């Protein structure tokens, strides 16, 4: 009974925080529309939102490491392994400016998805080749404007402790646009959200580790598989 009441409080309070976050993003979008075309101020509202969500849930304990590997004046192709929807919250702990590549269904989630649209995240319609090409064109435009882009190269969340095979697109893009890849390893978030119910039952200790960036200057267009495999190996070692 105690777990159910606490879980109910967490979900309700989390929803209230997410609604407040949406209105903060909307306010910043409208007020700074002319001066903030990249929506950096609106995006920054995600930092306090993530801190509030993580601080609210007594079942979650998240450690952050490797922030010294981030040069906040540089533009990256960010690549992270994917374990849970909670990864979205966790990655904001880096306090980086970036645009997500996110599946279309997330944009339909009330308040959360609306915020993503206002912040100008990149929408991916799965199963449509034309959409994939559009995603990479849009990602390239952001990179050329010195805005980092965040990818989950697995394409979807892994159902096991082993990572899914990485897709090639993010690594082709990094080489083409001559941007370093910033690997981000996430561990422990797989069980962060209850499966088959809404009651939190188990303590979850998660960790996000920002690894040293990989310079792509020495890679030719045909070397994307080598870059992909290098990032895969580094993330696999850091998340094991």
C-alpha positions in Angstrom: 0.0 0.0 0.0 2.8 2.4 0.9 4.6 1.7 -2.4 1.3 2.4 -4.3 0.7 5.7 -2.6 4.3 6.8 -3.1 4.2 5.8 -6.8 0.9 7.7 -7.2 2.5 10.8 -5.8 5.6 10.4 -8.1 3.4 10.1 -11.2 1.1 13.0 -10.3 3.9 15.3 -9.2 5.9 14.3 -12.3 3.0 15.2 -14.5 2.5 18.6 -12.8 6.3 19.3 -13.3 6.0 18.3 -16.9 3.1 20.6 -17.5 4.9 23.5 -15.8 8.0 22.7 -18.0 5.8 22.9 -21.1 4.5 26.4 -20.2 8.1 27.5 -19.3 9.2 26.3 -22.7 6.3 28.0 -24.4 6.9 31.3 -22.6 10.6 31.3 -23.5 9.8 30.4 -27.1 7.3 33.3 -27.5 9.3 36.0 -25.5 12.7 35.2 -27.1 11.4 34.2 -30.5 13.3 36.9 -32.4 16.5 36.6 -30.5 16.8 32.9 -30.0 16.2 31.1 -33.3 17.9 28.0 -32.0 15.7 27.8 -29.0 18.6 27.6 -26.6 16.7 29.4 -23.8 13.7 27.1 -24.2 16.0 24.1 -24.3 17.7 25.2 -21.0 14.3 24.7 -19.3 14.9 21.0 -19.6 17.8 21.2 -17.2 15.6 22.1 -14.2 12.9 19.8 -15.4 15.3 16.8 -15.4 16.7 17.7 -12.0 13.1 18.0 -10.6 12.0 14.6 -12.1 15.1 12.8 -10.9 15.0 14.5 -7.4 11.3 13.6 -7.0 11.7 9.9 -7.5 13.1 8.3 -4.4 13.5 5.0 -6.3 16.1 6.5 -8.7 19.7 7.2 -7.9 21.6 8.6 -10.9 25.4 9.3 -10.9 27.0 11.5 -13.6 30.6 11.1 -14.6 32.9 12.4 -17.4 31.5 16.0 -17.7 35.1 17.1 -18.0 35.1 15.5 -21.5 32.6 18.0 -22.8 33.8 21.2 -24.4 30.7 23.3 -24.3 32.0 25.6 -27.0 32.2 22.7 -29.5 29.6 21.0 -31.7 29.2 17.2 -31.4 27.3 14.3 -32.9 26.3 12.8 -29.6 25.8 9.0 -29.5 24.3 7.1 -26.6 23.2 3.5 -25.9 19.4 3.3 -25.2 17.9 1.4 -22.3 14.8 3.2 -21.2 12.6 6.3 -21.8 14.2 7.5 -18.6 17.4 8.0 -20.7 15.8 11.2 -22.1 15.7 12.7 -18.6 19.1 11.5 -17.6 21.0 12.9 -20.6 19.8 16.4 -19.7 22.2 16.1 -16.7 25.0 16.9 -19.2 23.5 20.5 -19.4 24.4 20.5 -23.1 22.6 22.3 -25.9 21.5 19.8 -28.6 18.6 18.6 -30.7 17.2 15.1 -30.2 16.5 12.7 -33.0 13.3 11.2 -31.6 10.6 8.9 -32.9 7.4 10.5 -34.1 5.2 9.0 -31.4 7.0 10.9 -28.6 5.9 14.2 -30.2 2.3 13.1 -29.7 2.7 12.8 -25.9 0.8 15.7 -24.3 3.1 18.4 -22.9 6.3 16.4 -23.2 5.9 16.0 -27.0 4.7 19.6 -27.4 7.8 20.8 -25.6 10.0 18.7 -27.9 8.3 20.4 -30.9 8.8 23.9 -29.5 12.5 23.1 -28.8 12.8 22.0 -32.5 13.8 18.4 -31.9 14.1 16.3 -35.0 11.2 14.0 -35.8 11.8 10.5 -37.2 9.0 8.6 -38.8 10.0 5.0 -38.6 9.6 2.8 -41.6 9.7 5.6 -44.1 12.9 6.0 -46.1 12.0 9.5 -47.1 11.7 10.5 -43.4 15.2 9.1 -42.6 16.7 11.1 -45.4 14.9 14.2 -44.1 16.2 13.6 -40.6 19.8 13.5 -41.7 19.4 16.7 -43.8 17.9 18.5 -40.8 20.6 17.1 -38.5 23.2 18.4 -40.9 21.7 21.8 -41.0 21.8 22.0 -37.2 25.4 20.9 -37.1 26.4 23.6 -39.6 24.8 26.1 -37.2 27.0 24.8 -34.4 24.2 22.9 -32.7 25.0 19.4 -31.5 22.6 16.6 -32.4 21.8 13.6 -30.2 21.4 10.1 -31.6 20.5 6.7 -30.2 22.4 4.7 -32.9 20.6 1.5 -31.8 17.4 2.9 -33.3 15.3 1.5 -30.5 15.7 0.5 -26.8 17.6 -2.8 -26.2 15.6 -5.5 -24.4 18.7 -7.0 -22.8 21.9 -5.9 -21.2 23.6 -6.2 -24.6 23.4 -3.3 -27.1 21.6 -3.6 -30.4 23.6 -3.3 -33.6 24.3 0.4 -34.4 22.9 2.0 -37.5 25.3 3.9 -39.8 23.6 7.2 -40.3 25.0 9.2 -37.3 28.6 8.2 -38.2 28.3 9.0 -41.8 26.9 12.3 -40.8 29.8 13.0 -38.3 32.4 12.3 -41.0 30.6 14.3 -43.7 30.2 17.3 -41.4 33.6 16.9 -39.8 32.2 16.9 -36.3 33.6 14.8 -33.4 31.5 12.1 -31.9 30.7 12.3 -28.2 29.9 8.8 -26.8 27.6 8.7 -23.8 27.2 5.5 -21.9 24.1 4.9 -19.9 23.7 2.1 -17.4 21.1 1.0 -14.9 18.0 2.7 -16.4 16.5 -0.3 -17.9 14.3 -1.0 -14.9 13.7 2.7 -14.1 10.1 2.6 -15.2 7.6 -0.1 -14.0 6.8 -2.8 -16.6 3.2 -3.9 -16.8 2.0 -1.5 -14.2 2.6 1.9 -12.6 3.9 1.0 -9.1 7.6 1.6 -8.5 9.0 -1.4 -6.5 12.7 -1.5 -6.9 15.5 0.9 -6.3 17.4 1.8 -9.5 21.0 2.9 -9.5 21.8 4.5 -12.8 24.9 6.1 -14.2 25.6 8.3 -17.2 29.3 8.5 -18.3 30.4 11.0 -20.9 33.4 9.5 -22.7 36.2 11.4 -24.4 35.1 12.7 -27.9 36.3 11.0 -31.0 37.8 13.3 -33.6 36.6 12.4 -37.1 39.2 14.5 -39.0 41.2 11.4 -39.9 38.1 9.5 -41.2 37.2 9.3 -44.9 33.6 8.9 -46.0 34.1 5.2 -46.5 35.4 4.8 -43.0 32.0 5.1 -41.3 31.9 1.5 -40.3 35.2 1.8 -38.5 33.9 4.9 -36.6 30.7 3.1 -35.8 32.5 0.1 -34.5 34.9 2.2 -32.4 32.0 4.0 -30.8 30.1 0.7 -30.2 33.1 -0.8 -28.5 33.7 2.1 -26.2 30.1 2.3 -25.2 29.9 -1.5 -24.7 33.0 -1.4 -22.4 31.7 1.6 -20.4 28.2 0.2 -20.0 29.1 -3.3 -19.0 
